[in-house]
Amino acid sequence: MVGQPALRFVSRQRQGSIQEASAQGPPDRVVEVLAPRTARRDRTLKRQLSQRDGVLHSWLVDPQSRQAVAYRLEGGEYVPAAQAQGQRLFSALPFPDLALPLADLWA
């Protein structure tokens, strides 16, 4: 991958893929926190690489626009799964019960 995502998640079902130094194969989910300097690369190249590698869920968190968007992999392509902006709560698969208060992220 080009750079590393802010967060990588590997499910219990795939925990056997974790070796001493790293996980083998793609994570189940990546979270990218966009920075002005790298936002374009994160939205394009890193997203394309995650799709190609079979990462099931990709979340983009954009502090500039105060927006969070979740994508899920379907047929090798990312499709929007959830979105929230501003002061709202953000929740998406694979953790539908996890609700992130976006207002806390922007503080």
C-alpha positions in Angstrom: 0.0 0.0 0.0 1.0 3.6 -0.5 1.3 4.9 3.0 -0.7 3.5 5.9 -4.3 4.2 6.8 -5.0 5.9 10.1 -6.6 2.7 11.3 -6.7 -0.9 10.1 -9.1 -3.5 11.5 -8.8 -7.3 11.3 -11.8 -9.3 12.5 -11.7 -12.2 15.0 -12.6 -14.5 12.1 -9.3 -13.5 10.4 -7.1 -13.0 13.4 -5.0 -16.0 12.3 -3.7 -13.7 9.5 -1.9 -11.5 12.1 1.8 -12.3 12.3 4.3 -10.9 14.8 5.1 -7.9 12.7 1.9 -7.4 10.6 -1.2 -8.9 9.2 -1.1 -11.1 6.1 -3.6 -10.1 3.5 -6.0 -7.1 3.5 -7.6 -5.8 6.7 -11.4 -6.0 6.9 -11.7 -2.2 7.2 -9.5 0.8 6.9 -10.1 4.3 8.1 -8.5 7.3 6.5 -8.4 10.7 8.3 -7.9 13.1 5.4 -5.3 15.8 5.7 -5.1 18.7 3.2 -1.7 17.6 2.0 -2.7 14.0 1.3 -6.5 14.1 0.8 -6.3 13.7 -3.0 -4.0 10.7 -2.8 -6.2 9.2 0.0 -9.4 9.6 -2.0 -8.0 8.2 -5.2 -4.8 6.0 -5.2 -5.2 4.6 -1.7 -8.9 3.9 -2.3 -8.1 2.1 -5.5 -5.5 0.0 -3.8 -7.9 -0.9 -1.0 -10.5 -1.9 -3.6 -7.9 -4.0 -5.5 -6.7 -5.6 -2.3 -10.2 -6.6 -1.2 -10.6 -4.4 1.9 -14.3 -4.9 2.7 -15.0 -1.6 4.4 -13.4 1.8 3.9 -14.2 4.9 5.9 -13.1 8.4 5.0 -13.1 11.1 7.7 -12.6 14.6 6.4 -12.0 17.2 9.1 -12.1 20.0 6.5 -15.7 19.3 5.4 -16.6 17.8 8.8 -17.9 14.7 7.0 -17.5 11.0 7.4 -18.4 8.5 4.6 -18.3 4.7 4.8 -18.0 2.5 1.7 -18.4 -1.2 1.4 -16.9 -3.4 -1.3 -19.5 -4.9 -3.7 -18.4 -6.7 -6.8 -14.9 -5.3 -6.5 -16.1 -1.7 -6.3 -16.7 0.6 -3.3 -20.3 1.8 -2.9 -21.5 4.4 -0.4 -22.9 2.7 2.7 -23.3 5.6 5.2 -22.6 9.3 5.6 -22.8 11.9 8.3 -21.8 15.5 8.5 -21.3 18.3 11.0 -22.6 17.5 14.5 -24.3 14.2 13.7 -23.5 10.7 14.9 -21.8 8.4 12.4 -22.4 4.7 12.3 -21.7 2.1 9.6 -21.0 -1.6 9.1 -19.2 -3.6 10.3 -20.1 -1.9 13.6 -23.7 -0.7 13.4 -23.9 -0.2 17.1 -20.8 2.0 17.3 -22.0 5.6 16.9 -19.2 8.2 16.7 -20.2 11.7 17.7 -18.6 13.7 14.9 -18.7 17.0 16.9 -16.0 15.4 19.2 -13.8 14.8 16.2 -13.8 18.4 15.1 -13.2 19.9 18.5 
